[in-house]
């Protein structure tokens, strides 16, 4: 039975597994935050014209930890004009190999500062340090390295064509991978000669502004990347600005639909990476223990905070009971608590609002008749936390089987034949990702051809690589990010 101890009144308590005890193992003392963070426009930190700010909250304590500038339409306008000037007067005309050198320099500086950035990412977003240190930050640097290499090779990416930059890209990103999403968007845009105005999510703006310091230190020309912070209205001001050439958005399907409607009928290009309800399909011939670890990695280690999280587990009927029993045991050993502790498996939920959304959907699952199995761990008193859990007895019509939950709660459904697995997996308005677990390679290929999902993992889950394109079908959006495909979103050919 998991119990929990409090390490200090300030640090959220740790959850200790059933068979052993762990001493607190904080990564390090938290990185000092600035009292307030300004906008980053034209290579300088500037205050918003209105002087308005909002608070960034530490999700592990629920306490305010820094003030963030609130950009309004006038600030967005200044940022777009600055980006336009930087595009016309230098960045787009610079020899491509020179642009590549800036990106290489930024990548190396990210590597040098990765420890500090990982701590900041966990402090601001609530994800465990193990995730931000071992997954997010290495991938952030890898994306800059990857696109640095493409900068002077664009004609090989588009043989026989003359790729040209689009101009100013407006980019809006969510809170689940704050720095990684910034890297996914900024690196290819810059490699292709565009300049950027990017808006981080309102709950996770801090690391983008530390990245801005790296841009300054790397000597990136002023105005090539501009960062405007704020909530949905700041994002809408960016989308509606008349001098934007391209909008790249990652976030919810609801906001993506609004953005698609605003951009329709304008010259703006658009790519959308929206929600998902990934099916993780486990056949009876799979290596079951390995599959259970894949399921755990697919949803719990990231608090379910990824749009490609394997939140619908489809298991072959014959192994249902075995997998459910193993999952029940495994979630008991998951350690929920301080995101800065190296032993933490499941960190804090990013915001109060997100926690309320997860709870509402979990309550609906219970009300609709599914059975909820939760870890028995106790949770810290302060901050935003959710017990890892899963639903059994779920039918495809239950809301927990259809709606994106974005929390550490899984829905388990069953199937009998591969055909039924495909039908159930595709029975969703989304089409972002899926996983297949089996010892037959041929089955993976057969299913992968029929699953309507942009990314399909075989005998693994949630693996990312800068060389590999990522993106969805149906209501999960359109356009691809990553790899050579990711360049297409930022060039005219
Ligand atoms: P989530 O539900 O995951 O928080 P959202 O789609 O609400 O996702 O937010 C993703 C990003 O979109 C955030 O940066 C947010 O501020 C921004 N955003 C929210 N509403 C709008 C809007 N109407 N127009 C443009 N951006 C928006």
Boltz pocket constraint, residues with backbone or C-beta under 6 A from the ligand:
constraints:
  - pocket:
      binder: B
      contacts: [[A, 172], [A, 173], [A, 174], [A, 175], [A, 199], [A, 200], [A, 201], [A, 202], [A, 230], [A, 231], [A, 232], [A, 233], [A, 234], [A, 235], [A, 236], [A, 237], [A, 239], [A, 250], [A, 251], [A, 252], [A, 253], [A, 255], [A, 256], [A, 258], [A, 259]]
      max_distance: 6.0
